[in-house]
Amino acid sequence: MKKNNIILKYLYRYKWKYFLGIITLFVVDFVNLYIPQFTGEITDGLESKTMNIHGVLLGIGKILIVGAILMIGRFLWRYFIFGSSRAIECEIRNDLFAHLEKLSMSYFNKNKTGDLMSHFTNDLNAVRMSIGPAVITTFDAVIMTLMVLIKMILYVDLRLTVLAVIPLLFIAVGGVYYGKAAEKKFTAKQQAFSDLTDQVQESISGIHVIKAFVQERKELKAFGKANKENKDKNMGVVKLQAVVMPSLDFIIGFSSVITLLYGGYLTIKGDITLGRFIAFNQYIYMLVWPMIAAGDSITFFSQGFASLKRIQNIFDEKPEIFDEDTVKRVEHLEGDIQIKDLCFQYNNDAPKALNNISVHIEKGSSLAILGRTGSGKTTLVNLLLRMYNVEPGQITLDGYDIREIPLKTLRENIAYVPQDNFLFSDTLRNNIAFGAADNDLEMVEQAAKEACIHENIMNFPLKYETVVGERGATLSGGQKQRSSIARAFMKDAPILILDDSLSAVDTNTEERILENLKKNREGKTTIIIAHRISTIQNADRILVLDAGEAAEYGTHEELLKLQGIYARMYEKQQLEKQLEAV
Ligand SMILES: Nc1ncnc2c1ncn2[C@@H]1O[C@H](COP(=O)(O)OP(=O)(O)OP(=O)(O)O)[C@@H](O)[C@H]1O
């Protein structure tokens, strides 16, 4: 129960609406009880010939007034209760999204997108059902049952009411067992749905690879398996309901048979009038809905609790990266980066991705990082962006330990071009202006010119208003890369990091971009990761990483003299160049 506390906070905010909703429900259920009574009174009046047409019309008039109250009341409780549950669902969804955004990269490394997405759809839907329709059904199941029973006793007969209630007790007892079984089945059902969503999400994201490797059949098989699992888990719920719901009907039916028999007997004996006997039967039918509602409310609550636990698990997840108590008031960074004995491993079982790296990147200087794939280049920049935590003292910026700098300041002062060049399915203009304060077209164009993508964009029919496909799917690799570079240029931060960002552009374009970079980054710090020596040879310092270690460090000339990894790579690339020229 403690785990589901999160919902109380939201319910508390809407307490008045819920209160008004419950009051209206009460009024609706209360006045509803008078319809059988008015019908009974008309029957008795007609049977004993004490009622004339005016009496009948008066009775009908009363029923109509009750009908009008019911109509308004039912509108109001829907407005108050369903309205609040929708509003709460929306608030939880917003808070969940905000919380997810705060979680660290390691959380997203562990959890799958589809699974997370299903919390926003299926689980939240189940939670809404438990704080909307379930409130109505529970109220009806408890309060309406009580009110109908009281009315049966007061208006008709105590003995008859007791007999009618005995079978209903089985429902109350059975409900407890059903609730437990249902929660288990619903948890399994929600998990299966998450897995299915995940399967679809991954297949669609990777459709290019699936097609290229002709793996459609295999994917279809995997999808079929997830789909069948989802169906089986749903069938588990259906089977449970298939047993429980007819049992409910049976008990209710049994109750009406008893009351028909015994009520008929009491009427013949003259203990109750015909009108009251008819009213009693109407009351019995008025109990049918609360009994079904009892089953529904257990279903809604079980499903709601199961989903709430899954959502609660996300809310319980603490961000690893956040502003700690030691954080200082720093709003601007100059770009002096000191890395000292930096070691890092992604998790305890993993090998060290970086081992004892020490390097000083002075403000306004450029550092190039080179190294074989998997040597730790991206890891290093991820640590500079504080996507993961490092030990105190290992990374300092302008003399502040990285953990003393507010996250917002740190990331606002770094413009980053990630290796995957992710673009949003938005216009090119908005993509380029993504990290900037505004999306002034002139500035966007300037950044695009510096990244050598302006001419390409001007050739698109909608120019800067061109909407790129998901992840930039409608652009070529090089265009995507240069758009990402333009985005970083537009941010114009004291520190710029390019992670293998020129690999998909030709050497001429690369030269132009590097020239622009040199002009615009005067006095600002730049880190370039690349595999091509031509990209980095003019950097102030070059760091060569090898299996997470700093193998070589120095200027282009210094490294050539070392005759080590760098020199070998240089010779190899020179040779390749000569061969290409032939
Ligand atoms: N999220 C992660 N979780 C666990 N291990 C990781 C993660 N990201 C990278 N690694 C591992 O850390 C090591 C360094 O990876 P990194 O991405 O930093 O290499 P890189 O030099 O940038 O490679 P490339 O040139 O191919 O981009 C690799 O062994 C890699 O498998």
The ligand as a Tripos MOL2 file, in Angstrom:
@<TRIPOS>MOLECULE
LIG
   31    33     1     0     0
SMALL
NO_CHARGES

@<TRIPOS>ATOM
      1 N1         26.7490    2.6470  -22.1670 N.pl3     1 LIG1
      2 C1         27.7580    1.7780  -22.0660 C.ar      1 LIG1
      3 N2         27.6760    0.7670  -21.1790 N.ar      1 LIG1
      4 C2         28.6760   -0.1070  -21.0410 C.ar      1 LIG1
      5 N3         29.8280   -0.0590  -21.7590 N.ar      1 LIG1
      6 C3         29.9600    0.9290  -22.6620 C.ar      1 LIG1
      7 C4         28.9320    1.8980  -22.8670 C.ar      1 LIG1
      8 N4         29.3380    2.7530  -23.8270 N.ar      1 LIG1
      9 C5         30.5730    2.3340  -24.2060 C.ar      1 LIG1
     10 N5         30.9370    1.2560  -23.5180 N.ar      1 LIG1
     11 C6         32.2170    0.5340  -23.6250 C.3       1 LIG1
     12 O1         33.2710    1.4390  -23.2810 O.3       1 LIG1
     13 C7         34.3760    1.3020  -24.1450 C.3       1 LIG1
     14 C8         34.7020    2.6630  -24.7840 C.3       1 LIG1
     15 O2         33.6410    3.0250  -25.6350 O.3       1 LIG1
     16 P1         33.5970    4.4330  -26.3800 P.3       1 LIG1
     17 O3         32.2490    4.5920  -26.9770 O.co2     1 LIG1
     18 O4         34.0580    5.4790  -25.4570 O.co2     1 LIG1
     19 O5         34.6830    4.2030  -27.5120 O.3       1 LIG1
     20 P2         35.1030    5.1590  -28.7190 P.3       1 LIG1
     21 O6         36.5710    5.2930  -28.6650 O.co2     1 LIG1
     22 O7         34.3000    6.3940  -28.7060 O.co2     1 LIG1
     23 O8         34.7240    4.2420  -29.9380 O.3       1 LIG1
     24 P3         34.2480    4.6820  -31.4220 P.3       1 LIG1
     25 O9         35.4150    5.2890  -32.1120 O.co2     1 LIG1
     26 O10        33.8630    3.3930  -32.0240 O.co2     1 LIG1
     27 O11        33.1350    5.6230  -31.2400 O.co2     1 LIG1
     28 C9         34.0080    0.2340  -25.1520 C.3       1 LIG1
     29 O12        34.6000   -0.9610  -24.7230 O.3       1 LIG1
     30 C10        32.5120    0.1250  -25.0520 C.3       1 LIG1
     31 O13        32.0930   -1.1900  -25.2610 O.3       1 LIG1
@<TRIPOS>BOND
     1     1     2 1
     2     2     3 ar
     3     2     7 ar
     4     3     4 ar
     5     4     5 ar
     6     5     6 ar
     7     6     7 ar
     8     6    10 ar
     9     7     8 ar
    10     8     9 ar
    11     9    10 ar
    12    10    11 1
    13    11    12 1
    14    11    30 1
    15    12    13 1
    16    13    14 1
    17    13    28 1
    18    14    15 1
    19    15    16 1
    20    16    17 2
    21    16    18 1
    22    16    19 1
    23    19    20 1
    24    20    21 2
    25    20    22 1
    26    20    23 1
    27    23    24 1
    28    24    25 2
    29    24    26 1
    30    24    27 1
    31    28    29 1
    32    28    30 1
    33    30    31 1
@<TRIPOS>SUBSTRUCTURE
     1 LIG1         1 GROUP 0 **** ****
